[in-house]
Amino acid sequence: MPRREILAAHEKEAFDSPPVFNSVERKRFLDVTPRVQAILRTLQTPSNAVAFLVRLGYFKATKRFFGAEFRTVDVEFAARKLGFLPELIEVEDGHKATMNRHRRMILTYLGFHKFDDAAKSVLHTEIRSMVRSQASPKFIFRQVVDILEHRKVEIPSSWTLTELILDAIQQHKSELSATIENQLPDKTRRTLDALMQMPDGDMDSVLQRTKLALLKRISQSMRPAKIKTTVDDFRVLRELYREIAPIAAARSHPRRHWLLRQGGSKVAGISDNSAEWI
């Protein structure tokens, strides 16, 4: 079964790629302050210094690292900023040890924490809360990014965040299934099974709908017969709700504020899809 994605292909690519600076942003994020200059003096080669400065600029803009991926225009700007010839800089050939060292230095300089198992554990709790509140996966993704930035934790790749969210969703579904299996009375099971059947005479219909789907369609007709049918449908739903409500209440979670918290998101290029619900 193919792995489900949360972000669209273009959103994923934008999230996992270095930011695209305009001229003003490039000067802002690749600025060399006295503190940055002091760090640069500890680096041994021009290429190392340029790579560090560009990585620092990218992290200040996005709170993410992008490995050995750089935009040429940023490398050339940083090289000239530091007084080097751009054509002599080879940032793409950086070793993993150098990248990890830069990562540690940047996190320390900016007062951020690395995304480790401890951060993942805390984030899992937050994600579970939002999953129980039936927030859409994309909404959760955006909120997770905001949470990490607010807590000054580096933001991992879209793949890592997607795995955490989808795992939490699957775990929640498994728990719901177990709850239904263990607590749902036989009478209620039979009622639900009946609602998943096709109404009599509808088996040959091109657009076959279950009884449950038909109950979702409320007639606006004022004819007595239609009104009676609508009232009967509501009675069916009311009785079903009374049977299921105690079980649902036991599974509910008090922290439902996520749907109201931070209505806007700082994650550029990621649109929400309000129709995508768990």
Rosetta constraint file for C-alpha pairs under 8 A:
AtomPair CA 5 CA 162 HARMONIC 7.14 0.50
AtomPair CA 6 CA 137 HARMONIC 6.25 0.50
AtomPair CA 6 CA 138 HARMONIC 5.84 0.50
AtomPair CA 6 CA 141 HARMONIC 7.93 0.50
AtomPair CA 6 CA 162 HARMONIC 6.48 0.50
AtomPair CA 7 CA 11 HARMONIC 5.70 0.50
AtomPair CA 7 CA 12 HARMONIC 5.63 0.50
AtomPair CA 7 CA 138 HARMONIC 6.89 0.50
AtomPair CA 7 CA 270 HARMONIC 7.50 0.50
AtomPair CA 8 CA 12 HARMONIC 6.13 0.50
AtomPair CA 9 CA 13 HARMONIC 6.22 0.50
AtomPair CA 10 CA 14 HARMONIC 6.15 0.50
AtomPair CA 11 CA 15 HARMONIC 6.08 0.50
AtomPair CA 11 CA 269 HARMONIC 6.12 0.50
AtomPair CA 11 CA 270 HARMONIC 5.89 0.50
AtomPair CA 12 CA 16 HARMONIC 6.20 0.50
AtomPair CA 12 CA 158 HARMONIC 6.51 0.50
AtomPair CA 13 CA 17 HARMONIC 6.06 0.50
AtomPair CA 14 CA 18 HARMONIC 7.81 0.50
AtomPair CA 14 CA 19 HARMONIC 7.90 0.50
AtomPair CA 14 CA 269 HARMONIC 7.18 0.50
AtomPair CA 15 CA 157 HARMONIC 7.76 0.50
AtomPair CA 15 CA 158 HARMONIC 6.76 0.50
AtomPair CA 15 CA 269 HARMONIC 7.85 0.50
AtomPair CA 16 CA 66 HARMONIC 7.11 0.50
AtomPair CA 16 CA 157 HARMONIC 6.16 0.50
AtomPair CA 16 CA 158 HARMONIC 6.57 0.50
AtomPair CA 17 CA 66 HARMONIC 6.72 0.50
AtomPair CA 17 CA 69 HARMONIC 7.74 0.50
AtomPair CA 18 CA 58 HARMONIC 6.56 0.50
AtomPair CA 18 CA 66 HARMONIC 6.33 0.50
AtomPair CA 18 CA 69 HARMONIC 7.10 0.50
AtomPair CA 18 CA 70 HARMONIC 6.74 0.50
AtomPair CA 18 CA 71 HARMONIC 7.26 0.50
AtomPair CA 19 CA 58 HARMONIC 6.62 0.50
AtomPair CA 19 CA 61 HARMONIC 7.49 0.50
AtomPair CA 19 CA 62 HARMONIC 7.39 0.50
AtomPair CA 21 CA 25 HARMONIC 5.34 0.50
AtomPair CA 21 CA 26 HARMONIC 5.38 0.50
AtomPair CA 22 CA 26 HARMONIC 6.02 0.50
AtomPair CA 23 CA 27 HARMONIC 6.39 0.50
AtomPair CA 24 CA 28 HARMONIC 6.30 0.50
AtomPair CA 25 CA 29 HARMONIC 5.98 0.50
AtomPair CA 26 CA 30 HARMONIC 5.73 0.50
AtomPair CA 26 CA 74 HARMONIC 7.22 0.50
AtomPair CA 27 CA 31 HARMONIC 5.76 0.50
AtomPair CA 29 CA 56 HARMONIC 7.88 0.50
AtomPair CA 29 CA 57 HARMONIC 4.58 0.50
AtomPair CA 29 CA 58 HARMONIC 7.34 0.50
AtomPair CA 29 CA 60 HARMONIC 6.68 0.50
AtomPair CA 29 CA 61 HARMONIC 6.90 0.50
AtomPair CA 30 CA 53 HARMONIC 6.43 0.50
AtomPair CA 30 CA 54 HARMONIC 6.49 0.50
AtomPair CA 30 CA 56 HARMONIC 7.59 0.50
AtomPair CA 30 CA 57 HARMONIC 5.12 0.50
AtomPair CA 30 CA 78 HARMONIC 6.73 0.50
AtomPair CA 32 CA 36 HARMONIC 5.63 0.50
AtomPair CA 32 CA 37 HARMONIC 6.04 0.50
AtomPair CA 33 CA 37 HARMONIC 6.05 0.50
AtomPair CA 34 CA 38 HARMONIC 6.23 0.50
AtomPair CA 35 CA 39 HARMONIC 6.57 0.50
AtomPair CA 36 CA 40 HARMONIC 6.21 0.50
AtomPair CA 37 CA 41 HARMONIC 6.36 0.50
AtomPair CA 38 CA 42 HARMONIC 7.15 0.50
AtomPair CA 39 CA 43 HARMONIC 7.23 0.50
AtomPair CA 40 CA 49 HARMONIC 5.69 0.50
AtomPair CA 40 CA 52 HARMONIC 7.85 0.50
AtomPair CA 43 CA 48 HARMONIC 6.31 0.50
AtomPair CA 43 CA 49 HARMONIC 5.86 0.50
AtomPair CA 44 CA 48 HARMONIC 6.80 0.50
AtomPair CA 44 CA 49 HARMONIC 7.55 0.50
AtomPair CA 45 CA 49 HARMONIC 6.32 0.50
AtomPair CA 46 CA 50 HARMONIC 6.15 0.50
AtomPair CA 46 CA 79 HARMONIC 7.94 0.50
AtomPair CA 46 CA 84 HARMONIC 7.00 0.50
AtomPair CA 46 CA 89 HARMONIC 6.86 0.50
AtomPair CA 47 CA 51 HARMONIC 6.06 0.50
AtomPair CA 47 CA 88 HARMONIC 7.97 0.50
AtomPair CA 47 CA 89 HARMONIC 4.95 0.50
AtomPair CA 47 CA 90 HARMONIC 5.68 0.50
AtomPair CA 47 CA 91 HARMONIC 5.56 0.50
AtomPair CA 48 CA 52 HARMONIC 6.16 0.50
AtomPair CA 48 CA 91 HARMONIC 7.02 0.50
AtomPair CA 48 CA 94 HARMONIC 7.73 0.50
AtomPair CA 49 CA 53 HARMONIC 6.25 0.50
AtomPair CA 50 CA 54 HARMONIC 6.24 0.50
AtomPair CA 50 CA 75 HARMONIC 6.70 0.50
AtomPair CA 50 CA 78 HARMONIC 5.82 0.50
AtomPair CA 50 CA 79 HARMONIC 5.83 0.50
AtomPair CA 50 CA 82 HARMONIC 7.59 0.50
AtomPair CA 50 CA 89 HARMONIC 7.69 0.50
AtomPair CA 50 CA 91 HARMONIC 7.34 0.50
AtomPair CA 51 CA 55 HARMONIC 6.06 0.50
AtomPair CA 51 CA 75 HARMONIC 7.44 0.50
AtomPair CA 51 CA 91 HARMONIC 5.58 0.50
AtomPair CA 52 CA 56 HARMONIC 6.00 0.50
AtomPair CA 52 CA 102 HARMONIC 6.04 0.50
AtomPair CA 53 CA 57 HARMONIC 6.22 0.50
AtomPair CA 53 CA 78 HARMONIC 6.85 0.50
AtomPair CA 54 CA 58 HARMONIC 6.17 0.50
AtomPair CA 54 CA 70 HARMONIC 7.62 0.50
AtomPair CA 54 CA 74 HARMONIC 6.75 0.50
AtomPair CA 54 CA 75 HARMONIC 6.70 0.50
AtomPair CA 54 CA 78 HARMONIC 6.76 0.50
AtomPair CA 55 CA 59 HARMONIC 6.13 0.50
AtomPair CA 55 CA 65 HARMONIC 7.00 0.50
AtomPair CA 55 CA 66 HARMONIC 7.75 0.50
AtomPair CA 55 CA 102 HARMONIC 7.80 0.50
AtomPair CA 56 CA 60 HARMONIC 6.15 0.50
AtomPair CA 56 CA 106 HARMONIC 6.16 0.50
AtomPair CA 57 CA 61 HARMONIC 6.31 0.50
AtomPair CA 58 CA 62 HARMONIC 6.11 0.50
AtomPair CA 58 CA 63 HARMONIC 7.45 0.50
AtomPair CA 58 CA 64 HARMONIC 7.17 0.50
AtomPair CA 58 CA 65 HARMONIC 7.17 0.50
AtomPair CA 59 CA 63 HARMONIC 4.42 0.50
AtomPair CA 59 CA 64 HARMONIC 5.09 0.50
AtomPair CA 59 CA 65 HARMONIC 6.04 0.50
AtomPair CA 63 CA 149 HARMONIC 6.91 0.50
AtomPair CA 63 CA 153 HARMONIC 7.92 0.50
AtomPair CA 63 CA 154 HARMONIC 5.54 0.50
AtomPair CA 63 CA 155 HARMONIC 5.82 0.50
AtomPair CA 64 CA 154 HARMONIC 5.89 0.50
AtomPair CA 64 CA 155 HARMONIC 5.11 0.50
AtomPair CA 64 CA 156 HARMONIC 6.44 0.50
AtomPair CA 64 CA 157 HARMONIC 7.83 0.50
AtomPair CA 65 CA 103 HARMONIC 7.65 0.50
AtomPair CA 65 CA 155 HARMONIC 7.94 0.50
AtomPair CA 65 CA 156 HARMONIC 7.70 0.50
AtomPair CA 66 CA 70 HARMONIC 7.87 0.50
AtomPair CA 67 CA 99 HARMONIC 6.71 0.50
AtomPair CA 68 CA 91 HARMONIC 7.29 0.50
AtomPair CA 68 CA 92 HARMONIC 5.56 0.50
AtomPair CA 68 CA 93 HARMONIC 7.63 0.50
AtomPair CA 68 CA 94 HARMONIC 6.73 0.50
AtomPair CA 68 CA 99 HARMONIC 7.54 0.50
AtomPair CA 69 CA 92 HARMONIC 6.99 0.50
AtomPair CA 70 CA 74 HARMONIC 7.29 0.50
AtomPair CA 70 CA 75 HARMONIC 7.02 0.50
AtomPair CA 70 CA 91 HARMONIC 7.87 0.50
AtomPair CA 70 CA 92 HARMONIC 7.51 0.50
AtomPair CA 71 CA 75 HARMONIC 6.49 0.50
AtomPair CA 72 CA 76 HARMONIC 6.17 0.50
AtomPair CA 73 CA 77 HARMONIC 6.15 0.50
AtomPair CA 74 CA 78 HARMONIC 6.07 0.50
AtomPair CA 75 CA 79 HARMONIC 6.03 0.50
AtomPair CA 75 CA 86 HARMONIC 7.24 0.50
AtomPair CA 75 CA 91 HARMONIC 7.95 0.50
AtomPair CA 76 CA 80 HARMONIC 6.30 0.50
AtomPair CA 76 CA 86 HARMONIC 5.04 0.50
AtomPair CA 77 CA 81 HARMONIC 6.06 0.50
AtomPair CA 78 CA 82 HARMONIC 6.25 0.50
AtomPair CA 79 CA 83 HARMONIC 6.19 0.50
AtomPair CA 79 CA 84 HARMONIC 4.94 0.50
AtomPair CA 79 CA 85 HARMONIC 6.31 0.50
AtomPair CA 79 CA 86 HARMONIC 5.38 0.50
AtomPair CA 79 CA 89 HARMONIC 7.41 0.50
AtomPair CA 80 CA 84 HARMONIC 5.39 0.50
AtomPair CA 80 CA 85 HARMONIC 6.49 0.50
AtomPair CA 80 CA 86 HARMONIC 6.72 0.50
AtomPair CA 84 CA 88 HARMONIC 7.71 0.50
AtomPair CA 84 CA 89 HARMONIC 7.93 0.50
AtomPair CA 85 CA 89 HARMONIC 7.12 0.50
AtomPair CA 90 CA 94 HARMONIC 7.88 0.50
AtomPair CA 94 CA 98 HARMONIC 6.36 0.50
AtomPair CA 94 CA 99 HARMONIC 6.88 0.50
AtomPair CA 95 CA 99 HARMONIC 6.42 0.50
AtomPair CA 96 CA 100 HARMONIC 6.15 0.50
AtomPair CA 97 CA 101 HARMONIC 6.15 0.50
AtomPair CA 98 CA 102 HARMONIC 6.17 0.50
AtomPair CA 99 CA 103 HARMONIC 6.13 0.50
AtomPair CA 100 CA 104 HARMONIC 6.27 0.50
AtomPair CA 101 CA 105 HARMONIC 6.20 0.50
AtomPair CA 102 CA 106 HARMONIC 6.02 0.50
AtomPair CA 103 CA 107 HARMONIC 6.17 0.50
AtomPair CA 104 CA 108 HARMONIC 6.16 0.50
AtomPair CA 105 CA 109 HARMONIC 6.01 0.50
AtomPair CA 106 CA 110 HARMONIC 6.12 0.50
AtomPair CA 107 CA 111 HARMONIC 5.77 0.50
AtomPair CA 107 CA 112 HARMONIC 4.73 0.50
AtomPair CA 107 CA 113 HARMONIC 6.22 0.50
AtomPair CA 107 CA 114 HARMONIC 7.08 0.50
AtomPair CA 107 CA 154 HARMONIC 7.90 0.50
AtomPair CA 108 CA 112 HARMONIC 6.31 0.50
AtomPair CA 108 CA 113 HARMONIC 7.81 0.50
AtomPair CA 111 CA 152 HARMONIC 7.25 0.50
AtomPair CA 112 CA 152 HARMONIC 4.81 0.50
AtomPair CA 112 CA 153 HARMONIC 5.38 0.50
AtomPair CA 112 CA 154 HARMONIC 6.61 0.50
AtomPair CA 113 CA 152 HARMONIC 6.25 0.50
AtomPair CA 113 CA 153 HARMONIC 4.66 0.50
AtomPair CA 113 CA 154 HARMONIC 6.23 0.50
AtomPair CA 114 CA 119 HARMONIC 7.95 0.50
AtomPair CA 114 CA 153 HARMONIC 5.86 0.50
AtomPair CA 114 CA 154 HARMONIC 5.46 0.50
AtomPair CA 115 CA 119 HARMONIC 5.63 0.50
AtomPair CA 115 CA 120 HARMONIC 6.86 0.50
AtomPair CA 115 CA 153 HARMONIC 6.12 0.50
AtomPair CA 115 CA 154 HARMONIC 5.61 0.50
AtomPair CA 115 CA 155 HARMONIC 6.92 0.50
AtomPair CA 115 CA 156 HARMONIC 6.85 0.50
AtomPair CA 116 CA 120 HARMONIC 6.15 0.50
AtomPair CA 117 CA 121 HARMONIC 6.09 0.50
AtomPair CA 118 CA 122 HARMONIC 6.46 0.50
AtomPair CA 119 CA 123 HARMONIC 6.09 0.50
AtomPair CA 119 CA 153 HARMONIC 7.72 0.50
AtomPair CA 120 CA 124 HARMONIC 6.03 0.50
AtomPair CA 121 CA 125 HARMONIC 6.69 0.50
AtomPair CA 122 CA 126 HARMONIC 6.70 0.50
AtomPair CA 123 CA 127 HARMONIC 6.13 0.50
AtomPair CA 123 CA 144 HARMONIC 7.51 0.50
AtomPair CA 124 CA 128 HARMONIC 6.10 0.50
AtomPair CA 124 CA 164 HARMONIC 6.94 0.50
AtomPair CA 124 CA 165 HARMONIC 7.98 0.50
AtomPair CA 124 CA 168 HARMONIC 7.30 0.50
AtomPair CA 125 CA 129 HARMONIC 6.40 0.50
AtomPair CA 126 CA 130 HARMONIC 6.56 0.50
AtomPair CA 127 CA 131 HARMONIC 6.13 0.50
AtomPair CA 127 CA 140 HARMONIC 6.93 0.50
AtomPair CA 127 CA 144 HARMONIC 7.42 0.50
AtomPair CA 127 CA 165 HARMONIC 6.53 0.50
AtomPair CA 127 CA 168 HARMONIC 6.88 0.50
AtomPair CA 128 CA 132 HARMONIC 6.20 0.50
AtomPair CA 128 CA 168 HARMONIC 5.91 0.50
AtomPair CA 128 CA 169 HARMONIC 7.67 0.50
AtomPair CA 128 CA 172 HARMONIC 7.70 0.50
AtomPair CA 129 CA 133 HARMONIC 6.45 0.50
AtomPair CA 129 CA 253 HARMONIC 7.44 0.50
AtomPair CA 129 CA 255 HARMONIC 6.47 0.50
AtomPair CA 129 CA 256 HARMONIC 7.41 0.50
AtomPair CA 129 CA 258 HARMONIC 7.90 0.50
AtomPair CA 130 CA 134 HARMONIC 6.55 0.50
AtomPair CA 130 CA 135 HARMONIC 5.76 0.50
AtomPair CA 130 CA 140 HARMONIC 6.67 0.50
AtomPair CA 130 CA 256 HARMONIC 7.28 0.50
AtomPair CA 130 CA 258 HARMONIC 6.07 0.50
AtomPair CA 130 CA 259 HARMONIC 7.75 0.50
AtomPair CA 131 CA 135 HARMONIC 5.81 0.50
AtomPair CA 131 CA 136 HARMONIC 7.84 0.50
AtomPair CA 131 CA 140 HARMONIC 7.80 0.50
AtomPair CA 131 CA 168 HARMONIC 7.20 0.50
AtomPair CA 131 CA 169 HARMONIC 6.24 0.50
AtomPair CA 131 CA 172 HARMONIC 7.36 0.50
AtomPair CA 131 CA 278 HARMONIC 7.62 0.50
AtomPair CA 132 CA 172 HARMONIC 7.33 0.50
AtomPair CA 132 CA 252 HARMONIC 7.29 0.50
AtomPair CA 132 CA 253 HARMONIC 6.78 0.50
AtomPair CA 133 CA 253 HARMONIC 7.63 0.50
AtomPair CA 133 CA 255 HARMONIC 7.77 0.50
AtomPair CA 133 CA 256 HARMONIC 5.50 0.50
AtomPair CA 133 CA 258 HARMONIC 7.45 0.50
AtomPair CA 133 CA 259 HARMONIC 7.36 0.50
AtomPair CA 134 CA 277 HARMONIC 6.54 0.50
AtomPair CA 134 CA 278 HARMONIC 5.81 0.50
AtomPair CA 135 CA 139 HARMONIC 6.31 0.50
AtomPair CA 135 CA 140 HARMONIC 6.44 0.50
AtomPair CA 135 CA 258 HARMONIC 7.99 0.50
AtomPair CA 135 CA 259 HARMONIC 6.70 0.50
AtomPair CA 135 CA 277 HARMONIC 6.44 0.50
AtomPair CA 135 CA 278 HARMONIC 6.99 0.50
AtomPair CA 136 CA 140 HARMONIC 6.28 0.50
AtomPair CA 136 CA 273 HARMONIC 7.58 0.50
AtomPair CA 136 CA 274 HARMONIC 6.92 0.50
AtomPair CA 136 CA 275 HARMONIC 7.95 0.50
AtomPair CA 136 CA 276 HARMONIC 5.49 0.50
AtomPair CA 136 CA 277 HARMONIC 4.57 0.50
AtomPair CA 136 CA 278 HARMONIC 5.98 0.50
AtomPair CA 137 CA 141 HARMONIC 6.17 0.50
AtomPair CA 137 CA 165 HARMONIC 7.03 0.50
AtomPair CA 137 CA 166 HARMONIC 7.85 0.50
AtomPair CA 137 CA 276 HARMONIC 7.35 0.50
AtomPair CA 137 CA 277 HARMONIC 7.22 0.50
AtomPair CA 137 CA 278 HARMONIC 7.24 0.50
AtomPair CA 138 CA 142 HARMONIC 6.33 0.50
AtomPair CA 138 CA 272 HARMONIC 6.09 0.50
AtomPair CA 138 CA 273 HARMONIC 7.04 0.50
AtomPair CA 138 CA 276 HARMONIC 7.98 0.50
AtomPair CA 139 CA 143 HARMONIC 6.22 0.50
AtomPair CA 139 CA 272 HARMONIC 6.26 0.50
AtomPair CA 139 CA 273 HARMONIC 7.89 0.50
AtomPair CA 140 CA 144 HARMONIC 5.99 0.50
AtomPair CA 140 CA 165 HARMONIC 7.51 0.50
AtomPair CA 141 CA 145 HARMONIC 6.43 0.50
AtomPair CA 141 CA 161 HARMONIC 7.03 0.50
AtomPair CA 141 CA 162 HARMONIC 7.40 0.50
AtomPair CA 141 CA 165 HARMONIC 7.40 0.50
AtomPair CA 142 CA 146 HARMONIC 6.45 0.50
AtomPair CA 142 CA 265 HARMONIC 6.31 0.50
AtomPair CA 142 CA 266 HARMONIC 7.90 0.50
AtomPair CA 142 CA 267 HARMONIC 6.38 0.50
AtomPair CA 142 CA 270 HARMONIC 7.72 0.50
AtomPair CA 143 CA 147 HARMONIC 6.08 0.50
AtomPair CA 143 CA 262 HARMONIC 7.92 0.50
AtomPair CA 143 CA 265 HARMONIC 7.10 0.50
AtomPair CA 144 CA 148 HARMONIC 6.21 0.50
AtomPair CA 145 CA 149 HARMONIC 6.29 0.50
AtomPair CA 145 CA 155 HARMONIC 6.67 0.50
AtomPair CA 145 CA 267 HARMONIC 7.26 0.50
AtomPair CA 146 CA 150 HARMONIC 6.02 0.50
AtomPair CA 146 CA 265 HARMONIC 7.01 0.50
AtomPair CA 146 CA 266 HARMONIC 6.81 0.50
AtomPair CA 146 CA 267 HARMONIC 7.68 0.50
AtomPair CA 147 CA 151 HARMONIC 6.15 0.50
AtomPair CA 148 CA 152 HARMONIC 6.00 0.50
AtomPair CA 148 CA 153 HARMONIC 5.03 0.50
AtomPair CA 148 CA 154 HARMONIC 6.75 0.50
AtomPair CA 148 CA 155 HARMONIC 6.34 0.50
AtomPair CA 149 CA 153 HARMONIC 5.92 0.50
AtomPair CA 149 CA 154 HARMONIC 7.11 0.50
AtomPair CA 149 CA 155 HARMONIC 7.25 0.50
AtomPair CA 156 CA 160 HARMONIC 6.28 0.50
AtomPair CA 156 CA 161 HARMONIC 6.91 0.50
AtomPair CA 157 CA 161 HARMONIC 6.58 0.50
AtomPair CA 158 CA 162 HARMONIC 5.91 0.50
AtomPair CA 159 CA 163 HARMONIC 6.14 0.50
AtomPair CA 160 CA 164 HARMONIC 6.37 0.50
AtomPair CA 161 CA 165 HARMONIC 6.24 0.50
AtomPair CA 162 CA 166 HARMONIC 6.04 0.50
AtomPair CA 163 CA 167 HARMONIC 5.88 0.50
AtomPair CA 164 CA 168 HARMONIC 6.25 0.50
AtomPair CA 165 CA 169 HARMONIC 6.26 0.50
AtomPair CA 166 CA 170 HARMONIC 6.12 0.50
AtomPair CA 167 CA 171 HARMONIC 6.08 0.50
AtomPair CA 168 CA 172 HARMONIC 6.12 0.50
AtomPair CA 169 CA 173 HARMONIC 6.22 0.50
AtomPair CA 169 CA 278 HARMONIC 7.61 0.50
AtomPair CA 170 CA 174 HARMONIC 6.15 0.50
AtomPair CA 171 CA 175 HARMONIC 6.25 0.50
AtomPair CA 172 CA 176 HARMONIC 6.20 0.50
AtomPair CA 173 CA 177 HARMONIC 6.13 0.50
AtomPair CA 174 CA 178 HARMONIC 6.17 0.50
AtomPair CA 175 CA 179 HARMONIC 6.13 0.50
AtomPair CA 176 CA 180 HARMONIC 6.20 0.50
AtomPair CA 176 CA 251 HARMONIC 7.96 0.50
AtomPair CA 177 CA 181 HARMONIC 6.06 0.50
AtomPair CA 178 CA 182 HARMONIC 6.02 0.50
AtomPair CA 179 CA 183 HARMONIC 5.68 0.50
AtomPair CA 179 CA 184 HARMONIC 7.40 0.50
AtomPair CA 179 CA 247 HARMONIC 7.90 0.50
AtomPair CA 180 CA 184 HARMONIC 5.00 0.50
AtomPair CA 183 CA 247 HARMONIC 7.14 0.50
AtomPair CA 184 CA 188 HARMONIC 6.55 0.50
AtomPair CA 184 CA 189 HARMONIC 6.65 0.50
AtomPair CA 184 CA 244 HARMONIC 7.63 0.50
AtomPair CA 184 CA 247 HARMONIC 7.56 0.50
AtomPair CA 185 CA 189 HARMONIC 6.33 0.50
AtomPair CA 186 CA 190 HARMONIC 6.26 0.50
AtomPair CA 187 CA 191 HARMONIC 6.36 0.50
AtomPair CA 188 CA 192 HARMONIC 6.18 0.50
AtomPair CA 188 CA 240 HARMONIC 7.21 0.50
AtomPair CA 188 CA 243 HARMONIC 6.82 0.50
AtomPair CA 188 CA 244 HARMONIC 7.76 0.50
AtomPair CA 189 CA 193 HARMONIC 6.07 0.50
AtomPair CA 190 CA 194 HARMONIC 6.10 0.50
AtomPair CA 191 CA 195 HARMONIC 6.43 0.50
AtomPair CA 191 CA 240 HARMONIC 7.66 0.50
AtomPair CA 192 CA 196 HARMONIC 6.58 0.50
AtomPair CA 193 CA 197 HARMONIC 6.87 0.50
AtomPair CA 194 CA 211 HARMONIC 7.70 0.50
AtomPair CA 195 CA 210 HARMONIC 6.54 0.50
AtomPair CA 195 CA 211 HARMONIC 4.83 0.50
AtomPair CA 195 CA 212 HARMONIC 4.91 0.50
AtomPair CA 196 CA 210 HARMONIC 5.20 0.50
AtomPair CA 196 CA 211 HARMONIC 6.03 0.50
AtomPair CA 196 CA 212 HARMONIC 6.04 0.50
AtomPair CA 197 CA 210 HARMONIC 5.26 0.50
AtomPair CA 197 CA 211 HARMONIC 6.16 0.50
AtomPair CA 198 CA 202 HARMONIC 6.39 0.50
AtomPair CA 198 CA 203 HARMONIC 6.63 0.50
AtomPair CA 198 CA 208 HARMONIC 7.15 0.50
AtomPair CA 198 CA 209 HARMONIC 6.25 0.50
AtomPair CA 198 CA 210 HARMONIC 4.62 0.50
AtomPair CA 198 CA 211 HARMONIC 6.02 0.50
AtomPair CA 199 CA 203 HARMONIC 7.59 0.50
AtomPair CA 199 CA 209 HARMONIC 7.95 0.50
AtomPair CA 199 CA 210 HARMONIC 6.74 0.50
AtomPair CA 199 CA 211 HARMONIC 6.11 0.50
AtomPair CA 202 CA 208 HARMONIC 6.38 0.50
AtomPair CA 202 CA 209 HARMONIC 7.92 0.50
AtomPair CA 203 CA 208 HARMONIC 6.66 0.50
AtomPair CA 204 CA 208 HARMONIC 7.64 0.50
AtomPair CA 209 CA 213 HARMONIC 5.90 0.50
AtomPair CA 209 CA 214 HARMONIC 6.58 0.50
AtomPair CA 210 CA 214 HARMONIC 6.40 0.50
AtomPair CA 211 CA 215 HARMONIC 6.21 0.50
AtomPair CA 212 CA 216 HARMONIC 6.76 0.50
AtomPair CA 213 CA 217 HARMONIC 7.25 0.50
AtomPair CA 215 CA 233 HARMONIC 6.31 0.50
AtomPair CA 218 CA 230 HARMONIC 6.72 0.50
AtomPair CA 219 CA 226 HARMONIC 6.98 0.50
AtomPair CA 219 CA 227 HARMONIC 7.83 0.50
AtomPair CA 219 CA 230 HARMONIC 6.79 0.50
AtomPair CA 221 CA 226 HARMONIC 6.16 0.50
AtomPair CA 221 CA 227 HARMONIC 7.02 0.50
AtomPair CA 222 CA 226 HARMONIC 6.86 0.50
AtomPair CA 222 CA 227 HARMONIC 6.32 0.50
AtomPair CA 223 CA 227 HARMONIC 6.19 0.50
AtomPair CA 224 CA 228 HARMONIC 6.12 0.50
AtomPair CA 225 CA 229 HARMONIC 6.31 0.50
AtomPair CA 226 CA 230 HARMONIC 6.20 0.50
AtomPair CA 227 CA 231 HARMONIC 6.18 0.50
AtomPair CA 228 CA 232 HARMONIC 6.14 0.50
AtomPair CA 229 CA 233 HARMONIC 6.22 0.50
AtomPair CA 230 CA 234 HARMONIC 6.30 0.50
AtomPair CA 231 CA 235 HARMONIC 6.28 0.50
AtomPair CA 232 CA 236 HARMONIC 6.42 0.50
AtomPair CA 233 CA 237 HARMONIC 6.39 0.50
AtomPair CA 234 CA 238 HARMONIC 5.93 0.50
AtomPair CA 235 CA 239 HARMONIC 6.18 0.50
AtomPair CA 236 CA 240 HARMONIC 6.25 0.50
AtomPair CA 237 CA 241 HARMONIC 5.97 0.50
AtomPair CA 238 CA 242 HARMONIC 6.23 0.50
AtomPair CA 239 CA 243 HARMONIC 6.44 0.50
AtomPair CA 240 CA 244 HARMONIC 6.27 0.50
AtomPair CA 241 CA 245 HARMONIC 5.53 0.50
AtomPair CA 242 CA 246 HARMONIC 7.54 0.50
AtomPair CA 244 CA 248 HARMONIC 6.20 0.50
AtomPair CA 245 CA 249 HARMONIC 5.96 0.50
AtomPair CA 246 CA 250 HARMONIC 6.37 0.50
AtomPair CA 247 CA 251 HARMONIC 6.63 0.50
AtomPair CA 248 CA 252 HARMONIC 6.20 0.50
AtomPair CA 257 CA 261 HARMONIC 6.00 0.50
AtomPair CA 258 CA 262 HARMONIC 7.99 0.50
AtomPair CA 259 CA 263 HARMONIC 7.89 0.50
